[in-house]
Amino acid sequence: MTERIGLYPGTFDPCTRGHADIIRRGAKLVDRLVIGVTTNPSKNPMFTPDERMDMMRSEIDRLGLDNVEIRGFDALLMKFAAHVGASVIIRGLRAVADFEYEYQMAGMNQQIDDSIETVFLMADISLQPIASKLVKEIALYGGDIAPFVSPSVKGLVEARVAKIGRRGSL
């Protein structure tokens, strides 16, 4: 039987409880799940790609998943998916706005390689508002990010904020 390989790509800057939920659920759908940590030129990363891959490894260990691997990439998603042998790309959806963007991306990806399917997983209702961008903003302005990230990620974000400096004042 052919191994079913899934790919869950993202910047994961930082990894949130929402990401962890999609990883946990996505890992049940495939024999092997590759977490593809990439760069996005339109985003302002807090962590380097290597730091984000280390963060993801820590989260996978915390979740106790043995069928998940972390890989960095800086290439066209569909080329990377084919390179790792993925037959499915897993994407998490929080809201209708996510769906519109992801639907368009899935359509473009299908035009590039129609042998790789895109599967959307709806975010757990309690995790829908969580976004990495908002987690960083809350941390930079001195707010508590504990409800949105694991304790280890919280420590990493707080250490980075201490290094780069908080924003805002009352």
N, C-alpha and C positions, 0 to 999 in steps of 0.2 A: 504494500500500500504506500502511496506517495505521501510524504510528510507535508502537512498543511502548514504553510508559513504565513504569518501575518506581519504587517509592518504598521507600527503606530509612530508617525513622524511628528516632530514638534521642536520648538526651541526650549521649552521647559525651563524658563528663566523667571522665577524658580519653579520647581515641581510643586504643584498644589495637591490638595486632597482630591480635587476633581480629576487631575491627571492620574493619580494613584487608583482611583475608582475605575477609570476607563482601562487602565493597565490590568487590574485584577480581573475585571469582567472580560476583557479582550483575550486574556491568556487562557480562559476557559473555552474559547471558540476555535482555537488553533492548536496544533501540536507544538509549535514554537512561535513565540512573539518576539520580533526584533523592534526595539525602541530606537528609532532613528533620531539622533540629536543633531539638529542642523542650525545654521545661522540664517537670520532673516535680515537683510540690509535695511528694511523699513522699521526695524525695532531697535531700541537702544538697550543692549544687554547689560545686566548687572554682573553677570558671571561669564567667564570665558567658556568656550566649548568644552575644554577638558574638565573644568570645574563642574559644568552641568552634567557631563557624563559621570563623574564621580558621585554627584548628588543623586543621579538616577540609580546608580549601582547600590548606593546606600538604601534608597527607597525599595528597590527590588528585594534586597536582603531583609528589610523590615517586613515586607509583605510575605516573605517566605516562598517566592515563586521560583521554581527551578527550570521552567521552560521559557524563561525570558532572558534575552541578551541585549546589551547596550552597544550601539555602533554609532559613531559620528559620521556625518556626511556633509559634503558641500557640492552637491550636484543636482541635476534635475531629478525630482522625486521619482518619476517613473523609471528612469535609468537605475537609480539606486534600488528601487523595489525589484526590478528584474535581476540586478546584481546579487541580491540576497536570496533570490528565489521565492519572493513573496507572491502569493496568488490573491491576496486581499490586503487592502489598505484600510485600517481602522481609524475612524475619526469620531471625536466626541462632539456632541451638539448641546449647547446650553439653552439656546433660544432661537426664535425664528430668524433673527439677524445672522446667526451662525449658519443656519441652514441655507440661506440665500447664497452666501459666500462659498460654503462647502459644496453645494449643488453645482455651482458654476465650475469650481475646481475639479470636481469629479467628472463633469462633462469634458473638460479639456484633457484630463488625464486619460479618459476613455479614448479620445481621439489619438492620443500618443500611443497607447497600448491597451487594446480592448480585451486582452487576456487577463488583466488584473482588475478585480472588482473593488469597489469602495463600499464599505459597510459603515453606517452611522449608528453610534450608540448614544442614546439620550442620557444626559447627565442625571444622576440621582437628584431628585427634587431639592434636597437639602444642600446640594453642592452647586446648583445652577448659577448663583450669582458670582461664584469665585472665578477670577481671572488673574493670571500672573501679573499683568500690568497694574491692576488695582492692588494686589498684594504688595508690590514694590512701592506704589504710591503711599499706601497706608504706613508701611515701614519707614519710608523716608520722612514722613511727617510725624513720626513718633507714636503711631498707633499700634495696637496689639494685633499681631497676625496669627496668633495661636489657633484661632478657629479655622484657619484657611490652609495651613501647612502642617506637616509633621513636626515634632519637636526638633529633630536633627536639622531639617530645612530652616526652621525658625532661627536656630542658632547660627547657621551659615548666613542668613539674610541679615540678622542683627549685627553680626561681626562685620559684614561688608558695609552696612550703613554706618557703623562706628568708624570705619576706615575712610569712607568717602564723605561723611558728614551728613547730618540731618538737615532738613529744610524747614522753613517756616518758624514763626514765633508768635507768641500772644502778647 
